[in-house]
C-alpha cells in the first residue's frame, strides 16, 4: 500500500467511520475494476454523494 493510499484508508476509517470490512471489500473491488477507491465506494453503494464530496475535499487539502 502506498503512502497516499494508506492516508486515505486511515481517513476513511478514523474520520469517516467506515468499517474494516467495508474497506477490505472496497479494496478487493478496486483491484478488480482498477478505479479510484472513492469511486469504487460510491459505485457499490458503500458511501453516498455527500461522503464522496467529503473525501474529495480531504484529498484536495493534502
Biopython code that builds the backbone (N, CA, C, O; Angstrom):
import numpy as np
from Bio.PDB.StructureBuilder import StructureBuilder

atoms = [
    (1, "UNK", "N", (0.849, -1.174, 0.000)),
    (1, "UNK", "CA", (0.000, 0.000, 0.000)),
    (1, "UNK", "C", (0.890, 1.231, 0.000)),
    (1, "UNK", "O", (1.798, 1.345, 0.823)),
    (2, "UNK", "N", (0.634, 2.150, -0.917)),
    (2, "UNK", "CA", (1.400, 3.375, -0.976)),
    (2, "UNK", "C", (1.022, 4.314, 0.157)),
    (2, "UNK", "O", (-0.021, 4.156, 0.792)),
    (3, "UNK", "N", (1.884, 5.293, 0.401)),
    (3, "UNK", "CA", (1.643, 6.243, 1.496)),
    (3, "UNK", "C", (0.321, 6.994, 1.311)),
    (3, "UNK", "O", (-0.449, 7.144, 2.260)),
    (4, "UNK", "N", (0.060, 7.463, 0.084)),
    (4, "UNK", "CA", (-1.183, 8.200, -0.160)),
    (4, "UNK", "C", (-2.396, 7.312, 0.085)),
    (4, "UNK", "O", (-3.388, 7.753, 0.666)),
    (5, "UNK", "N", (-2.316, 6.060, -0.359)),
    (5, "UNK", "CA", (-3.427, 5.132, -0.143)),
    (5, "UNK", "C", (-3.591, 4.830, 1.348)),
    (5, "UNK", "O", (-4.713, 4.707, 1.841)),
    (6, "UNK", "N", (-2.478, 4.711, 2.056)),
    (6, "UNK", "CA", (-2.533, 4.484, 3.499)),
    (6, "UNK", "C", (-3.201, 5.637, 4.225)),
    (6, "UNK", "O", (-3.989, 5.427, 5.147)),
    (7, "UNK", "N", (-2.883, 6.857, 3.808)),
    (7, "UNK", "CA", (-3.515, 8.037, 4.408)),
    (7, "UNK", "C", (-5.015, 8.037, 4.132)),
    (7, "UNK", "O", (-5.818, 8.355, 5.009)),
    (8, "UNK", "N", (-5.381, 7.677, 2.905)),
    (8, "UNK", "CA", (-6.798, 7.629, 2.543)),
    (8, "UNK", "C", (-7.531, 6.588, 3.388)),
    (8, "UNK", "O", (-8.618, 6.859, 3.898)),
    (9, "UNK", "N", (-6.949, 5.414, 3.536)),
    (9, "UNK", "CA", (-7.570, 4.356, 4.337)),
    (9, "UNK", "C", (-7.742, 4.823, 5.787)),
    (9, "UNK", "O", (-8.792, 4.601, 6.390)),
    (10, "UNK", "N", (-6.719, 5.463, 6.343)),
    (10, "UNK", "CA", (-6.830, 5.983, 7.713)),
    (10, "UNK", "C", (-7.952, 7.019, 7.821)),
    (10, "UNK", "O", (-8.733, 6.999, 8.772)),
    (11, "UNK", "N", (-8.026, 7.918, 6.843)),
    (11, "UNK", "CA", (-9.085, 8.925, 6.841)),
    (11, "UNK", "C", (-10.461, 8.262, 6.780)),
    (11, "UNK", "O", (-11.362, 8.613, 7.541)),
    (12, "UNK", "N", (-10.612, 7.315, 5.878)),
    (12, "UNK", "CA", (-11.902, 6.637, 5.724)),
    (12, "UNK", "C", (-12.299, 5.895, 6.996)),
    (12, "UNK", "O", (-13.470, 5.873, 7.374)),
    (13, "UNK", "N", (-11.331, 5.300, 7.636)),
    (13, "UNK", "CA", (-11.596, 4.532, 8.850)),
    (13, "UNK", "C", (-11.814, 5.437, 10.060)),
    (13, "UNK", "O", (-12.832, 5.335, 10.744)),
    (14, "UNK", "N", (-10.864, 6.311, 10.317)),
    (14, "UNK", "CA", (-10.888, 7.110, 11.542)),
    (14, "UNK", "C", (-11.841, 8.299, 11.468)),
    (14, "UNK", "O", (-12.600, 8.543, 12.406)),
    (15, "UNK", "N", (-11.810, 9.028, 10.377)),
    (15, "UNK", "CA", (-12.609, 10.253, 10.288)),
    (15, "UNK", "C", (-14.029, 10.003, 9.777)),
    (15, "UNK", "O", (-14.980, 10.649, 10.216)),
    (16, "UNK", "N", (-14.159, 9.058, 8.844)),
    (16, "UNK", "CA", (-15.477, 8.808, 8.258)),
    (16, "UNK", "C", (-16.180, 7.603, 8.880)),
    (16, "UNK", "O", (-17.372, 7.393, 8.656)),
    (17, "UNK", "N", (-15.450, 6.824, 9.650)),
    (17, "UNK", "CA", (-16.066, 5.719, 10.373)),
    (17, "UNK", "C", (-16.403, 4.489, 9.555)),
    (17, "UNK", "O", (-17.232, 3.679, 9.969)),
    (18, "UNK", "N", (-15.766, 4.334, 8.386)),
    (18, "UNK", "CA", (-16.016, 3.123, 7.601)),
    (18, "UNK", "C", (-15.349, 1.934, 8.280)),
    (18, "UNK", "O", (-14.229, 2.038, 8.781)),
    (19, "UNK", "N", (-16.037, 0.826, 8.290)),
    (19, "UNK", "CA", (-15.529, -0.359, 8.981)),
    (19, "UNK", "C", (-14.397, -1.023, 8.197)),
    (19, "UNK", "O", (-14.230, -0.808, 6.996)),
    (20, "UNK", "N", (-13.640, -1.825, 8.911)),
    (20, "UNK", "CA", (-12.564, -2.596, 8.289)),
    (20, "UNK", "C", (-13.131, -3.502, 7.207)),
    (20, "UNK", "O", (-12.521, -3.672, 6.151)),
    (21, "UNK", "N", (-14.282, -4.077, 7.464)),
    (21, "UNK", "CA", (-14.920, -4.975, 6.486)),
    (21, "UNK", "C", (-15.277, -4.228, 5.201)),
    (21, "UNK", "O", (-15.016, -4.720, 4.104)),
    (22, "UNK", "N", (-15.868, -3.054, 5.333)),
    (22, "UNK", "CA", (-16.230, -2.247, 4.158)),
    (22, "UNK", "C", (-14.975, -1.869, 3.378)),
    (22, "UNK", "O", (-14.955, -1.956, 2.150)),
    (23, "UNK", "N", (-13.935, -1.454, 4.085)),
    (23, "UNK", "CA", (-12.700, -1.051, 3.408)),
    (23, "UNK", "C", (-12.034, -2.236, 2.715)),
    (23, "UNK", "O", (-11.518, -2.087, 1.607)),
    (24, "UNK", "N", (-12.035, -3.399, 3.342)),
    (24, "UNK", "CA", (-11.444, -4.587, 2.724)),
    (24, "UNK", "C", (-12.219, -4.976, 1.469)),
    (24, "UNK", "O", (-11.621, -5.321, 0.450)),
    (25, "UNK", "N", (-13.536, -4.922, 1.541)),
    (25, "UNK", "CA", (-14.370, -5.225, 0.378)),
    (25, "UNK", "C", (-14.096, -4.239, -0.746)),
    (25, "UNK", "O", (-13.943, -4.631, -1.903)),
    (26, "UNK", "N", (-14.034, -2.967, -0.405)),
    (26, "UNK", "CA", (-13.787, -1.930, -1.412)),
    (26, "UNK", "C", (-12.418, -2.106, -2.064)),
    (26, "UNK", "O", (-12.280, -1.900, -3.270)),
    (27, "UNK", "N", (-11.418, -2.479, -1.292)),
    (27, "UNK", "CA", (-10.083, -2.671, -1.863)),
    (27, "UNK", "C", (-10.059, -3.864, -2.808)),
    (27, "UNK", "O", (-9.373, -3.821, -3.829)),
    (28, "UNK", "N", (-10.793, -4.930, -2.489)),
    (28, "UNK", "CA", (-10.891, -6.079, -3.400)),
    (28, "UNK", "C", (-11.561, -5.659, -4.703)),
    (28, "UNK", "O", (-11.100, -6.001, -5.792)),
    (29, "UNK", "N", (-12.649, -4.918, -4.578)),
    (29, "UNK", "CA", (-13.354, -4.433, -5.762)),
    (29, "UNK", "C", (-12.475, -3.490, -6.574)),
    (29, "UNK", "O", (-12.495, -3.519, -7.804)),
    (30, "UNK", "N", (-11.709, -2.661, -5.887)),
    (30, "UNK", "CA", (-10.823, -1.715, -6.566)),
    (30, "UNK", "C", (-9.805, -2.449, -7.426)),
    (30, "UNK", "O", (-9.525, -2.030, -8.549)),
    (31, "UNK", "N", (-9.253, -3.533, -6.913)),
    (31, "UNK", "CA", (-8.287, -4.302, -7.701)),
    (31, "UNK", "C", (-8.952, -4.900, -8.938)),
    (31, "UNK", "O", (-8.327, -5.008, -9.993)),
    (32, "UNK", "N", (-10.209, -5.285, -8.809)),
    (32, "UNK", "CA", (-10.934, -5.885, -9.927)),
    (32, "UNK", "C", (-11.275, -4.850, -10.998)),
    (32, "UNK", "O", (-11.086, -5.101, -12.188)),
    (33, "UNK", "N", (-11.773, -3.700, -10.582)),
    (33, "UNK", "CA", (-12.219, -2.693, -11.553)),
    (33, "UNK", "C", (-11.148, -1.661, -11.881)),
    (33, "UNK", "O", (-11.291, -0.892, -12.831)),
    (34, "UNK", "N", (-10.083, -1.646, -11.099)),
    (34, "UNK", "CA", (-8.949, -0.739, -11.311)),
    (34, "UNK", "C", (-9.364, 0.729, -11.379)),
    (34, "UNK", "O", (-8.987, 1.461, -12.294)),
    (35, "UNK", "N", (-10.137, 1.129, -10.399)),
    (35, "UNK", "CA", (-10.573, 2.515, -10.325)),
    (35, "UNK", "C", (-10.170, 3.132, -9.001)),
    (35, "UNK", "O", (-9.724, 2.427, -8.095)),
    (36, "UNK", "N", (-10.323, 4.445, -8.880)),
    (36, "UNK", "CA", (-10.004, 5.123, -7.619)),
    (36, "UNK", "C", (-10.918, 4.622, -6.496)),
    (36, "UNK", "O", (-12.118, 4.435, -6.696)),
    (37, "UNK", "N", (-10.347, 4.411, -5.340)),
    (37, "UNK", "CA", (-11.093, 3.866, -4.205)),
    (37, "UNK", "C", (-12.356, 4.669, -3.878)),
    (37, "UNK", "O", (-13.403, 4.063, -3.651)),
    (38, "UNK", "N", (-12.305, 6.005, -3.843)),
    (38, "UNK", "CA", (-13.544, 6.741, -3.546)),
    (38, "UNK", "C", (-14.663, 6.443, -4.551)),
    (38, "UNK", "O", (-15.829, 6.354, -4.167)),
    (39, "UNK", "N", (-14.319, 6.291, -5.820)),
    (39, "UNK", "CA", (-15.336, 5.997, -6.831)),
    (39, "UNK", "C", (-15.876, 4.582, -6.674)),
    (39, "UNK", "O", (-17.065, 4.343, -6.884)),
    (40, "UNK", "N", (-15.014, 3.649, -6.308)),
    (40, "UNK", "CA", (-15.462, 2.275, -6.064)),
    (40, "UNK", "C", (-16.446, 2.263, -4.897)),
    (40, "UNK", "O", (-17.492, 1.617, -4.962)),
    (41, "UNK", "N", (-16.107, 2.977, -3.840)),
    (41, "UNK", "CA", (-17.008, 3.059, -2.687)),
    (41, "UNK", "C", (-18.377, 3.598, -3.099)),
    (41, "UNK", "O", (-19.405, 3.084, -2.658)),
    (42, "UNK", "N", (-18.393, 4.619, -3.933)),
    (42, "UNK", "CA", (-19.648, 5.210, -4.392)),
    (42, "UNK", "C", (-20.404, 4.258, -5.316)),
    (42, "UNK", "O", (-21.603, 4.042, -5.136)),
    (43, "UNK", "N", (-19.717, 3.694, -6.293)),
    (43, "UNK", "CA", (-20.365, 2.823, -7.280)),
    (43, "UNK", "C", (-21.037, 1.618, -6.643)),
    (43, "UNK", "O", (-22.072, 1.156, -7.123)),
    (44, "UNK", "N", (-20.459, 1.112, -5.573)),
    (44, "UNK", "CA", (-21.018, -0.070, -4.929)),
    (44, "UNK", "C", (-21.900, 0.277, -3.727)),
    (44, "UNK", "O", (-22.255, -0.595, -2.934)),
    (45, "UNK", "N", (-22.248, 1.554, -3.603)),
    (45, "UNK", "CA", (-23.189, 1.974, -2.575)),
    (45, "UNK", "C", (-22.649, 1.941, -1.155)),
    (45, "UNK", "O", (-23.414, 1.880, -0.193)),
    (46, "UNK", "N", (-21.320, 1.982, -1.028)),
    (46, "UNK", "CA", (-20.708, 1.927, 0.296)),
    (46, "UNK", "C", (-20.585, 3.313, 0.928)),
    (46, "UNK", "O", (-20.389, 3.435, 2.137)),
    (47, "UNK", "N", (-20.703, 4.356, 0.103)),
    (47, "UNK", "CA", (-20.777, 5.741, 0.566)),
    (47, "UNK", "C", (-21.802, 6.465, -0.301)),
    (47, "UNK", "O", (-22.176, 5.974, -1.365)),
    (48, "UNK", "N", (-22.253, 7.628, 0.153)),
    (48, "UNK", "CA", (-23.176, 8.432, -0.648)),
    (48, "UNK", "C", (-22.432, 9.634, -1.252)),
    (48, "UNK", "O", (-21.234, 9.811, -1.034)),
    (49, "UNK", "N", (-23.157, 10.440, -2.002)),
    (49, "UNK", "CA", (-22.524, 11.581, -2.681)),
    (49, "UNK", "C", (-21.940, 12.601, -1.712)),
    (49, "UNK", "O", (-20.894, 13.188, -1.987)),
    (50, "UNK", "N", (-22.596, 12.812, -0.598)),
    (50, "UNK", "CA", (-22.072, 13.760, 0.399)),
    (50, "UNK", "C", (-20.753, 13.249, 0.968)),
    (50, "UNK", "O", (-19.823, 14.028, 1.177)),
    (51, "UNK", "N", (-20.671, 11.958, 1.217)),
    (51, "UNK", "CA", (-19.435, 11.375, 1.729)),
    (51, "UNK", "C", (-18.336, 11.439, 0.672)),
    (51, "UNK", "O", (-17.173, 11.686, 0.994)),
    (52, "UNK", "N", (-18.707, 11.214, -0.595)),
    (52, "UNK", "CA", (-17.720, 11.331, -1.669)),
    (52, "UNK", "C", (-17.153, 12.742, -1.694)),
    (52, "UNK", "O", (-15.943, 12.923, -1.832)),
    (53, "UNK", "N", (-18.015, 13.739, -1.561)),
    (53, "UNK", "CA", (-17.552, 15.125, -1.561)),
    (53, "UNK", "C", (-16.601, 15.381, -0.402)),
    (53, "UNK", "O", (-15.601, 16.081, -0.562)),
    (54, "UNK", "N", (-16.903, 14.823, 0.758)),
    (54, "UNK", "CA", (-16.027, 14.974, 1.921)),
    (54, "UNK", "C", (-14.646, 14.357, 1.650)),
    (54, "UNK", "O", (-13.620, 14.929, 2.018)),
    (55, "UNK", "N", (-14.634, 13.199, 1.010)),
    (55, "UNK", "CA", (-13.367, 12.534, 0.665)),
    (55, "UNK", "C", (-12.581, 13.380, -0.327)),
    (55, "UNK", "O", (-11.378, 13.580, -0.163)),
    (56, "UNK", "N", (-13.263, 13.877, -1.356)),
    (56, "UNK", "CA", (-12.582, 14.687, -2.369)),
    (56, "UNK", "C", (-12.044, 15.980, -1.765)),
    (56, "UNK", "O", (-10.939, 16.406, -2.103)),
    (57, "UNK", "N", (-12.807, 16.603, -0.884)),
    (57, "UNK", "CA", (-12.331, 17.809, -0.202)),
    (57, "UNK", "C", (-11.085, 17.500, 0.618)),
    (57, "UNK", "O", (-10.127, 18.273, 0.622)),
    (58, "UNK", "N", (-11.106, 16.366, 1.309)),
    (58, "UNK", "CA", (-9.945, 15.955, 2.107)),
    (58, "UNK", "C", (-8.728, 15.742, 1.203)),
    (58, "UNK", "O", (-7.628, 16.188, 1.528)),
    (59, "UNK", "N", (-8.923, 15.064, 0.072)),
    (59, "UNK", "CA", (-7.801, 14.809, -0.833)),
    (59, "UNK", "C", (-7.220, 16.110, -1.377)),
    (59, "UNK", "O", (-6.002, 16.243, -1.495)),
    (60, "UNK", "N", (-8.068, 17.051, -1.701)),
    (60, "UNK", "CA", (-7.605, 18.342, -2.223)),
    (60, "UNK", "C", (-6.795, 19.091, -1.172)),
    (60, "UNK", "O", (-5.852, 19.809, -1.506)),
    (61, "UNK", "N", (-7.160, 18.926, 0.092)),
    (61, "UNK", "CA", (-6.485, 19.662, 1.163)),
    (61, "UNK", "C", (-5.085, 19.132, 1.477)),
    (61, "UNK", "O", (-4.324, 19.778, 2.196)),
    (62, "UNK", "N", (-4.749, 17.970, 0.946)),
    (62, "UNK", "CA", (-3.423, 17.393, 1.235)),
    (62, "UNK", "C", (-2.310, 18.194, 0.611)),
    (62, "UNK", "O", (-1.139, 17.844, 0.760)),
]
sb = StructureBuilder()
sb.init_structure("model")
sb.init_model(0)
sb.init_chain("A")
sb.init_seg("    ")
for serial, (resi, resn, name, xyz) in enumerate(atoms, 1):
    if name == "N":
        sb.init_residue(resn, " ", resi, " ")
    sb.init_atom(name, np.array(xyz, "f"), 0.0, 1.0, " ", f" {name:<3s}", serial, name[0])
structure = sb.get_structure()
